[in-house]
């Protein structure tokens, strides 16, 4: 049985994405009052705008995002990995953002409410 290039590309890309993002998804947030971690996989054609050269290429986008709240505030981060194996398209791009909020009023909330 002959396996097409798309199937091999999908299997390799999926393994790569899980290897890179897997350890983050398994980490526990023991100091958090609450937390939520999600993993997203998107597969499809990604169109480049004209100023970036134009065109369309098949991509896989892996996204890991996490949000948690603790005594003094909350945290949020996400990491995107854009993966393409088509000629003329970048092989891999990374993008991430992280936010941490500190609430000076949060520790006083329980004292003031009671």
C-alpha positions as CSV (number, residue, x, y, z in Angstrom):
1,X,0.0,0.0,0.0
2,X,1.4,3.4,-1.0
3,X,1.0,6.3,1.5
4,X,0.6,9.7,0.0
5,X,2.8,12.6,0.9
6,X,-0.1,14.5,2.6
7,X,-0.7,11.6,5.1
8,X,3.1,11.4,5.9
9,X,3.2,15.2,6.3
10,X,0.1,15.2,8.6
11,X,1.6,12.4,10.8
12,X,5.0,14.0,11.1
13,X,3.5,17.4,11.8
14,X,1.2,16.1,14.4
15,X,4.0,14.2,16.2
16,X,6.2,17.3,16.1
17,X,3.4,19.6,17.5
18,X,2.6,17.2,20.3
19,X,6.3,16.7,21.2
20,X,6.7,20.5,21.4
21,X,3.5,21.4,23.2
22,X,2.8,18.2,25.2
23,X,5.0,19.0,28.2
24,X,3.3,22.4,28.7
25,X,-0.2,20.8,28.6
26,X,0.7,18.3,31.3
27,X,2.1,20.8,33.7
28,X,-0.1,21.3,36.8
29,X,-1.0,24.6,38.3
30,X,-0.8,23.8,42.0
31,X,-0.6,27.4,43.2
32,X,-3.6,28.5,41.2
33,X,-7.1,28.9,42.6
34,X,-8.4,28.0,39.2
35,X,-6.9,27.2,35.8
36,X,-7.8,26.2,32.3
37,X,-5.5,24.8,29.6
38,X,-6.5,24.1,26.0
39,X,-4.8,22.6,22.9
40,X,-6.1,23.4,19.5
41,X,-5.2,21.9,16.1
42,X,-6.2,23.7,12.9
43,X,-5.5,22.3,9.4
44,X,-6.1,24.1,6.2
45,X,-4.9,26.5,3.5
46,X,-3.5,29.8,4.8
47,X,-3.7,32.7,2.4
48,X,-0.8,35.2,2.5
49,X,-1.6,38.9,1.9
50,X,-0.4,40.5,-1.3
51,X,2.2,42.6,0.5
52,X,3.7,39.4,1.9
53,X,4.1,37.8,-1.5
54,X,0.5,36.4,-1.8
55,X,-0.4,32.8,-2.5
56,X,-1.9,30.0,-0.4
57,X,-0.2,27.0,1.3
58,X,-1.4,24.1,3.4
59,X,-0.6,24.6,7.1
60,X,-1.2,23.1,10.4
61,X,-1.5,25.5,13.4
62,X,-0.9,24.2,16.9
63,X,-2.1,26.4,19.7
64,X,-1.6,25.9,23.4
65,X,-3.3,28.4,25.7
66,X,-3.5,28.6,29.5
67,X,-5.3,30.9,31.9
68,X,-5.2,30.7,35.7
69,X,-6.1,32.8,38.7
70,X,-4.4,33.0,42.1
71,X,-4.6,35.0,45.3
72,X,-3.1,38.2,43.9
73,X,-4.3,38.2,40.2
74,X,-4.4,36.1,37.1
75,X,-2.1,34.9,34.2
76,X,-2.7,34.1,30.6
77,X,-0.4,32.8,27.8
78,X,-0.7,31.2,24.4
79,X,1.8,29.8,21.9
80,X,1.0,29.3,18.2
81,X,3.2,27.1,16.0
82,X,2.5,27.4,12.3
83,X,3.8,24.4,10.4
84,X,4.0,24.1,6.6
85,X,5.9,21.6,4.4
86,X,5.0,23.1,1.0
87,X,7.8,24.6,-1.2
88,X,7.9,28.3,-1.1
89,X,6.2,28.5,2.3
90,X,8.1,29.1,5.6
91,X,8.7,25.7,7.3
92,X,7.8,26.8,10.8
93,X,6.8,30.0,12.6
94,X,6.2,30.6,16.3
95,X,4.1,33.3,17.9
96,X,3.2,33.8,21.6
97,X,1.8,36.3,24.1
98,X,1.7,36.3,27.9
99,X,-0.1,38.5,30.3
100,X,0.1,38.6,34.1
101,X,-2.2,40.8,36.2
102,X,-1.6,41.8,39.8
103,X,-4.6,42.9,41.8
104,X,-3.8,44.8,44.9
105,X,-7.5,44.8,45.9
106,X,-7.9,41.0,45.7
107,X,-6.2,40.1,49.0
108,X,-8.4,42.7,50.8
109,X,-11.6,41.4,49.2
110,X,-12.3,38.7,51.8
111,X,-11.6,41.1,54.7
112,X,-13.9,43.8,53.3
113,X,-16.7,41.4,52.4
114,X,-16.9,39.6,55.7
